[in-house]
Amino acid sequence: MSSEKAFYSDFSHIYVEKSIRGHHNTLQILERFPKAVVIEVAHYKDVFNRSGQDWRSQKKSQKLILAKRENNFLYDGSRFAHGYGFSRFFYNALTLNCVYDCSYCYLQGMYPSANAVMFVNEEDYFKATDEELSSGPMFLCISYDTDLLAFEHILPYSKNWIAFAKERPELTLELRTKSANYRAISKIEPIENVILAWTISPEEVAREHESRTPPTRSRLNAMKRALDDGWRVRVCFDPLLYIPDWEHIYSKMISQTAEVIDFDKLLDISL
């Protein structure tokens, strides 16, 4: 048996904080993984922050940790990040870590564990966002340190937040993704204050540096469907990697994008 085959499948084990064992989102997630070994814990950090973990090995067999977020429901956006003209720019962390495994991703050095934490108490995030909205319009990135659309089959964060934004026109929401899973939200009627943002990379970069992500063509097709359905769509050429023959590779990527996407229909392009 090879070392790769010796690992359990992703989410074969699910750790659940005792305090949210009966939360409706917890129950929904556990229903999706009927064969998973469920382990009750007092606090997610008892598992996530323990010493002696091997990030790379864990990424080969990612486990799920369901938890309750107690504070820090909103973070101020960095002054180095693009706020798209909004003076009030925020992001949140509905999950810790990502299902993808991009070689350049800062998450590899951000947390002691590669396991995925999902905070199920969305209602507290909504409440904190409403409190902030009382001070005026705001821009909120909900998929800043992860890829929520890739988690949508586990918990429909994206659907829930789009529904939340629909009732709050003063909130501009951005959902950024490398996923091709547009079908998960394709039945939702587009709304003006939600932006779907796709990160597009050259095929060579996606293949060599963005493990587990969909091919570039699949992302472009998902983005085209969203545009055709009437969503406001942002394309993100981010990051640009200084790889051999980078000028030719990225020029080819832009041409490939233009073959599928009508640039005139895009909200904007982020570089």
Secondary structure, DSSP 8 states (H G I E B T S, - for coil): --TTTTS--TTSEEEEEGGGTT-HHHHHHHHH-TTSEEEEES-THHHHT-SS--HHHHHTT--EEEE---S---EE--TTS--TT-SSEEE--SEES-SSEETT-GGGGT-S--SEEEE--HHHHHHHHHHHHTTS-EEEESSSSS-GGGGTTTS-HHHHHHHHHHT-TTEEEEEEE---GGGGTTTS---TTEEEEEE---HHHHHHHEET---HHHHHHHHHHHHHHT-EEEEE-------TTHHHHHHHHHHHHHHHS-GGG-SEEE-
